[in-house]
Amino acid sequence: MDWIAEYNDNQLLILEELPDEEKAKIESATIVLNKLLIINNPFEELNSSFEEYKTWFIQCGVDDAEKLVILVRNYLNNYYGFVCRWETYLKRNKNETMLKLFKESIKTIYDHNFEYRFIYNLRNYAQHCGNPISNVSESINNEFDITMDRDMFLAEHTKMQKKLIKELKTYEKSSLDVDYAIRRVHELLIELQNKLLTAMAISDSAFLSSAVEIAKFYNTYNKENGTLYLLDNEEINELSAINKSQDEAELSTFMIPIQLARFVIKGAHPAFSKTHNEEL
């Protein structure tokens, strides 16, 4: 027999026993939905690197420009990894419809956004030529300018696309705003991730039905809007022993992916019946 537990505010509350039939249903739904995590994890890594980048503005400053370079490089690498892993996943799974959508979406972003074209090339520059920023300064208003010298970028990055070369040669400023470009590109990648993940979820009814099952389960059993887990007796005993010793514990148990389920349901909203929406 398994138990339902809820984790909230650093506390784990054992709620109640879970009948075997209910356990089988929720485990099956979770296993199906967690297939989407394979393509969501690269985005989580990307987003984590973006959050780390933003902390520099609060915790560091111009006196720690070296750390900023590391953070920018890290973001650029995660951006590239995010895009590549989406394409690799779709090719390996021979999902031609999604692959077409992915390629068309990337092309649209590239064609219509100077910041994306810049970051795409800045990543290549950082890998093969030098630091992705050439100047860091702080204004009187405590705002930071993080820039790349335009002429140096043009001179040293020899594999730049003709379109961007032309744009940079007529660019009105002598420096390129790296901070603004990173923030704008991250917005675009969030939109891309939501678009692709939603399309993936809608393409297979199993994802949507599993998300609905998980949402119903969560709404039935949660007490404090925390994270729900399934624990067996052995895991409960281990956690009890840890609590007595006051050591920190990591929950590596079976987690109910409610946030992913909500995302799938929200993305598939146009295909939902009124009945389903009222239930959730």
C-alpha positions as CSV (number, residue, x, y, z in Angstrom):
1,M,0.0,0.0,0.0
2,D,1.3,3.5,-0.9
3,W,0.6,6.8,0.8
4,I,-0.1,10.2,-0.5
5,A,2.2,12.9,1.0
6,E,2.2,16.7,0.5
7,Y,5.3,18.8,0.6
8,N,4.8,22.5,1.4
9,D,6.8,25.1,3.3
10,N,9.6,22.6,4.0
11,Q,7.2,20.3,5.6
12,L,6.1,16.8,4.5
13,L,2.6,15.9,5.6
14,I,1.4,12.3,5.2
15,L,-2.2,12.6,4.0
16,E,-3.8,9.2,3.6
17,E,-3.4,5.7,2.1
18,L,-3.9,5.3,-1.6
19,P,-5.9,2.3,-2.8
20,D,-4.1,0.1,-5.3
21,E,-6.6,0.9,-8.1
22,E,-6.0,4.7,-7.7
23,K,-2.3,4.2,-7.5
24,A,-2.2,2.3,-10.8
25,K,-4.2,5.1,-12.5
26,I,-2.1,8.0,-11.3
27,E,1.2,6.2,-11.9
28,S,0.1,5.4,-15.5
29,A,-0.9,9.0,-16.1
30,T,2.3,10.4,-14.6
31,I,4.5,8.1,-16.7
32,V,2.8,9.2,-19.9
33,L,3.0,12.9,-19.0
34,N,6.6,12.7,-17.8
35,K,7.6,11.9,-21.4
36,L,7.2,15.6,-22.0
37,L,9.9,16.3,-19.4
38,I,12.5,15.0,-21.8
39,I,11.9,18.1,-23.9
40,N,11.1,20.4,-21.0
41,N,14.3,19.8,-19.0
42,P,16.6,21.6,-21.5
43,F,14.3,24.7,-21.1
44,E,14.5,24.4,-17.3
45,E,18.3,24.5,-17.6
46,L,18.1,27.5,-19.9
47,N,15.8,29.3,-17.6
48,S,18.0,28.5,-14.6
49,S,21.0,30.0,-16.4
50,F,18.9,33.1,-17.1
51,E,17.9,33.5,-13.4
52,E,21.6,33.1,-12.4
53,Y,22.5,35.8,-14.9
54,K,19.9,38.2,-13.4
55,T,21.3,37.7,-9.9
56,W,24.5,39.3,-11.0
57,F,22.8,42.7,-11.1
58,I,21.7,42.3,-7.5
59,Q,24.6,40.6,-5.9
60,C,27.7,41.6,-7.8
61,G,28.2,44.6,-10.1
62,V,31.0,46.1,-12.2
63,D,33.7,44.9,-9.7
64,D,32.9,41.3,-10.6
65,A,32.9,41.5,-14.4
66,E,34.7,38.2,-14.6
67,K,31.7,36.4,-13.1
68,L,29.4,38.2,-15.5
69,V,31.4,36.8,-18.5
70,I,31.0,33.3,-17.1
71,L,27.2,33.8,-16.6
72,V,26.8,35.2,-20.1
73,R,28.8,32.3,-21.6
74,N,26.7,29.9,-19.6
75,Y,23.4,31.4,-20.9
76,L,24.7,31.4,-24.5
77,N,25.6,27.7,-24.2
78,N,22.3,26.8,-22.7
79,Y,20.4,28.7,-25.4
80,Y,22.3,26.7,-28.1
81,G,21.8,23.5,-26.2
82,F,18.0,24.1,-25.8
83,V,17.6,24.7,-29.6
84,C,19.7,21.7,-30.6
85,R,18.1,19.3,-28.1
86,W,14.6,20.1,-29.5
87,E,15.7,19.4,-33.0
88,T,17.6,16.2,-32.0
89,Y,14.6,14.9,-30.1
90,L,12.2,15.5,-33.0
91,K,14.5,13.9,-35.5
92,R,15.2,10.8,-33.4
93,N,11.4,10.3,-32.9
94,K,10.8,10.9,-36.6
95,N,8.1,13.5,-35.8
96,E,8.0,15.2,-39.1
97,T,5.1,17.5,-38.3
98,M,6.6,18.8,-35.2
99,L,10.0,19.1,-36.8
100,K,8.5,21.2,-39.6
101,L,6.8,23.5,-37.0
102,F,10.1,23.8,-35.0
103,K,12.2,24.8,-38.1
104,E,9.6,27.2,-39.3
105,S,9.3,28.8,-35.8
106,I,13.1,29.2,-35.5
107,K,13.3,30.7,-39.0
108,T,10.6,33.2,-38.1
109,I,12.3,34.2,-34.9
110,Y,15.6,34.6,-36.7
111,D,14.2,36.5,-39.6
112,H,12.2,39.0,-37.5
113,N,14.4,39.7,-34.5
114,F,17.7,41.4,-34.7
115,E,18.5,40.5,-31.1
116,Y,18.1,36.8,-31.9
117,R,20.5,37.1,-34.9
118,F,22.9,38.9,-32.6
119,I,22.8,36.3,-29.8
120,Y,23.1,33.5,-32.4
121,N,26.3,35.0,-33.6
122,L,27.5,36.1,-30.2
123,R,27.3,32.5,-29.0
124,N,29.6,31.5,-32.0
125,Y,31.9,34.4,-31.2
126,A,32.2,33.4,-27.5
127,Q,33.0,29.8,-28.5
128,H,35.7,30.6,-31.1
129,C,36.9,34.2,-30.8
130,G,36.7,35.8,-27.3
131,N,34.6,37.1,-24.5
132,P,30.9,37.8,-25.3
133,I,31.1,41.3,-23.7
134,S,33.7,44.0,-24.2
135,N,32.5,46.6,-21.7
136,V,30.6,46.8,-18.4
137,S,29.7,50.1,-16.8
138,E,27.3,51.4,-14.2
139,S,25.3,54.7,-14.6
140,I,24.4,57.2,-12.0
141,N,20.9,55.6,-11.7
142,N,22.6,52.2,-10.8
143,E,21.8,50.8,-14.2
144,F,24.3,48.6,-16.0
145,D,25.5,48.8,-19.6
146,I,26.7,45.4,-20.8
147,T,27.9,45.8,-24.4
148,M,29.9,44.3,-27.2
149,D,32.0,46.7,-29.4
150,R,30.4,46.6,-32.8
151,D,33.6,47.1,-34.9
152,M,35.5,44.5,-32.9
153,F,32.7,42.0,-33.3
154,L,32.6,42.6,-37.0
155,A,36.4,42.3,-37.4
156,E,36.9,39.2,-35.3
157,H,33.8,37.2,-36.1
158,T,34.6,36.0,-39.6
159,K,31.7,33.6,-40.1
160,M,28.9,36.0,-39.6
161,Q,25.9,35.9,-42.0
162,K,25.8,38.5,-44.7
163,K,22.4,39.9,-43.4
164,L,23.8,40.7,-40.0
165,I,27.1,42.1,-41.4
166,K,25.1,44.5,-43.4
167,E,22.9,45.5,-40.4
168,L,25.9,46.0,-38.1
169,K,27.8,48.2,-40.6
170,T,24.8,50.6,-40.7
171,Y,24.0,50.2,-37.0
172,E,23.6,53.6,-35.4
173,K,25.6,52.9,-32.3
174,S,29.2,51.8,-31.8
175,S,28.3,49.2,-29.2
176,L,25.7,46.4,-29.0
177,D,23.5,46.0,-26.0
178,V,24.2,42.4,-24.8
179,D,21.9,42.6,-21.8
180,Y,18.9,43.7,-23.7
181,A,19.5,41.1,-26.4
182,I,19.7,38.3,-23.8
183,R,16.4,39.4,-22.2
184,R,14.6,39.8,-25.5
185,V,15.8,36.4,-26.8
186,H,14.8,34.7,-23.5
187,E,11.3,36.1,-24.0
188,L,11.3,34.6,-27.5
189,L,12.5,31.3,-26.3
190,I,9.8,31.1,-23.6
191,E,7.2,31.7,-26.4
192,L,8.8,29.0,-28.5
193,Q,8.9,26.5,-25.7
194,N,5.2,27.1,-24.9
195,K,4.3,26.8,-28.5
196,L,6.2,23.6,-29.1
197,L,5.2,21.9,-25.9
198,T,1.6,22.8,-26.4
199,A,1.7,21.4,-29.9
200,M,3.3,18.2,-28.7
201,A,0.6,17.8,-26.0
202,I,-2.2,18.4,-28.4
203,S,-0.7,16.0,-31.0
204,D,-1.3,13.0,-28.7
205,S,-4.6,12.6,-26.9
206,A,-2.8,10.5,-24.3
207,F,-1.0,13.6,-23.0
208,L,-4.2,15.5,-22.5
209,S,-6.1,12.6,-20.9
210,S,-3.2,12.0,-18.5
211,A,-3.0,15.6,-17.6
212,V,-6.8,15.6,-16.8
213,E,-6.3,12.5,-14.6
214,I,-3.5,14.1,-12.7
215,A,-5.4,17.4,-12.2
216,K,-8.4,15.5,-10.9
217,F,-6.2,13.5,-8.5
218,Y,-4.4,16.7,-7.3
219,N,-7.7,18.5,-6.7
220,T,-9.0,15.6,-4.7
221,Y,-6.1,15.1,-2.4
222,N,-4.1,18.3,-1.9
223,K,-4.7,20.2,1.3
224,E,-2.2,23.1,1.2
225,N,-1.6,23.6,-2.5
226,G,1.8,21.9,-2.1
227,T,3.5,19.2,-4.2
228,L,2.0,15.7,-4.0
229,Y,4.2,12.5,-3.8
230,L,3.5,8.8,-3.5
231,L,5.4,7.1,-0.8
232,D,5.6,3.4,0.2
233,N,6.1,2.2,3.8
234,E,9.8,1.9,3.4
235,E,10.2,5.5,2.2
236,I,8.0,6.8,5.0
237,N,10.2,4.9,7.6
238,E,13.4,6.4,6.0
239,L,11.9,9.9,6.1
240,S,10.9,9.4,9.7
241,A,14.4,8.4,10.7
242,I,15.8,11.4,8.9
243,N,13.4,13.7,10.7
244,K,14.5,12.4,14.0
245,S,18.1,13.0,13.2
246,Q,17.2,16.5,11.9
247,D,19.2,15.9,8.7
248,E,18.1,17.3,5.4
249,A,16.4,15.0,3.0
250,E,15.9,15.0,-0.7
251,L,12.6,13.8,-2.0
252,S,13.5,11.3,-4.8
253,T,10.0,9.7,-4.5
254,F,7.2,9.6,-7.1
255,M,6.2,13.2,-7.7
256,I,2.8,14.1,-9.2
257,P,3.6,16.6,-12.0
258,I,0.7,19.0,-11.4
259,Q,2.4,22.0,-13.0
260,L,3.1,20.2,-16.2
261,A,-0.5,18.8,-16.2
262,R,-1.9,22.3,-15.8
263,F,0.3,23.6,-18.6
264,V,-0.9,20.8,-21.0
265,I,-4.6,21.5,-20.1
266,K,-4.2,25.2,-20.5
267,G,-2.4,24.8,-23.9
268,A,-5.1,22.4,-25.1
269,H,-7.9,24.6,-23.9
270,P,-9.5,25.2,-27.3
271,A,-9.9,21.4,-27.7
272,F,-11.5,21.0,-24.3
273,S,-15.2,20.6,-23.7
274,K,-17.0,22.8,-21.2
275,T,-17.5,19.7,-19.0
276,H,-13.8,19.1,-18.6
277,N,-13.1,22.7,-17.8
278,E,-15.8,22.8,-15.1
279,E,-14.3,19.6,-13.5
280,L,-10.8,21.1,-13.4
